[in-house]
Amino acid sequence: MNDADLVARRKATLGPTYQNFYDQPLHLVRGSGTKLWDVDGRQYIDCYNNVVSVGHCHPRVVEALCKQAATLNTHTRYLHAGIVELGEMLVARMPAAIDTCIFTCTGSEANDLATQIARHVTGNQGMVVTESSYHGVSELTRRLSTDSYPERDRPDWLAVIEPPNLYRGPWQRDDPTAAQKYLQQARSQLDLLEQRGHKPAAVMIDLVWDSNGPLVAPDDYLPGLCAEVRKRGGLVIADEVQAGYCRSGEHWWTSDVYGLKPDILTCGKPMGAGHPLAVMATKRAIIDAYSEQYHYFNTFGGNPVSAAVGKAVIDVIDSEGLLQNARETGAYLEAGLRELATRHDVIGDIQGRGLFWGLDMVTDQETRTAFSESQMRHLGSLIVEQGVITGTSGRYGQILKLRPPLVFSRTDADQTLAAIDSALRKLEL
Ligand SMILES: Cc1ncc(COP(=O)(O)O)c(C=O)c1O
């Protein structure tokens, strides 16, 4: 069967929501660490997939999964040590005061539950998110995902604030009062929310603003925003689906990078290194208040196989020093990217931390005109031709996104930088 046949069968059988990256879709058949291989045996460096946090098919994760799958897999209505141990391992790493976990399978479910809990315990209905946010696919989390539907369909309980983009946003790096101006804009959106009859139940923030960037907020912005929401009776939900699990290279959670003390923290993607595992973690008093009225049972969430995988992922991160690797290899990658920017005018800006970087691609440094979708697609194809897999994001789809597994090495970084360099040279010809 050739790729064209597979594409045709895929189109015939699956909904049009299944899209492929690249004009010539990659047909991957094997992965190991940071490497992927296609059906023709060609090797790629994976500089995009954070879900496989500890690398593709990590032997210890695979072993834990197989062993538990061959022993027992049920649900959480029976006593089993796995889910308790995973919960304990996570709580030991959580930001201050977060001491209780509820496991789900996806980040969407975790954010959906977080929103329901915040609404119940505060008695408020309003939710605060940023422009071009993404928080999931359930009915509720889709409404919180302002990048997923037209502005005119926004519910009146939603306050949408400007993310602190110091390159592309209304207030930029050269303005020392930028943080205050972003905060002021948030305050006015909160005022409008209240005028529409809704007090905030919570602000939900993706702490890397992945769908906008990644972005790095000015230091005093997030504490100010959280204080403002709390003053009006709302909770703080840190969506660490993208930002968590050592991605920043500084702490397990980006909440701790900013000194935030969220009331609820959600995570998903990296927790199972490819296995569907996610969590909604909060303070005991909050979940107790919710549980007085509601039950929550997630058929697959936290089952013995998922728990075994989740524990193995944490063990690998610790024993292989992957937080430190994210910091050190991330710094090395950053230095290389900044050097590239000195030679390629199409790199307008670089933002990120640890092993999550975004290059804001522009056709003109002065006007900051963003690369078009087709220019970004072309750039991605030129990079993949060099054997490196990258991604795109950003409000205009103009960000070249680098977000590799945490086992990314200096050699991987060198090859990635060389591939981007070569692609940009071809692009500029
Ligand atoms: C910041 C953020 N939150 C939530 C989600 C939803 O997670 P899931 O796809 O596991 O439902 C995503 C997924 O991309 C995400 O990036």
The ligand as an SDF file (V2000), in Angstrom:
LIG
                    3D

 16 16  0  0  0  0  0  0  0  0999 V2000
   -2.9600   24.5430   26.9070 C   0  0  0  0  0  0  0  0  0  0  0  0
   -3.8220   23.3500   26.5950 C   0  0  0  0  0  0  0  0  0  0  0  0
   -4.8320   23.0420   27.4040 N   0  0  0  0  0  0  0  0  0  0  0  0
   -5.6320   21.9960   27.1690 C   0  0  0  0  0  0  0  0  0  0  0  0
   -5.4540   21.1940   26.0600 C   0  0  0  0  0  0  0  0  0  0  0  0
   -6.3830   20.0500   25.7910 C   0  0  0  0  0  0  0  0  0  0  0  0
   -5.7510   18.8350   26.0540 O   0  0  0  0  0  0  0  0  0  0  0  0
   -6.2660   17.4960   25.3320 P   0  0  0  0  0  0  0  0  0  0  0  0
   -5.9660   17.5990   23.8830 O   0  0  0  0  0  0  0  0  0  0  0  0
   -5.4880   16.4080   26.0340 O   0  0  0  0  0  0  0  0  0  0  0  0
   -7.7260   17.3940   25.6120 O   0  0  0  0  0  0  0  0  0  0  0  0
   -4.4120   21.4720   25.1840 C   0  0  0  0  0  0  0  0  0  0  0  0
   -4.1850   20.6380   23.9790 C   0  0  0  0  0  0  0  0  0  0  0  0
   -3.5190   20.9680   23.0500 O   0  0  0  0  0  0  0  0  0  0  0  0
   -3.5710   22.5830   25.4580 C   0  0  0  0  0  0  0  0  0  0  0  0
   -2.5690   22.8990   24.6400 O   0  0  0  0  0  0  0  0  0  0  0  0
  1  2  1  0
  2  3  1  0
  2 15  2  0
  3  4  2  0
  4  5  1  0
  5  6  1  0
  5 12  2  0
  6  7  1  0
  7  8  1  0
  8  9  2  0
  8 10  1  0
  8 11  1  0
 12 13  1  0
 12 15  1  0
 13 14  2  0
 15 16  1  0
M  END
$$$$
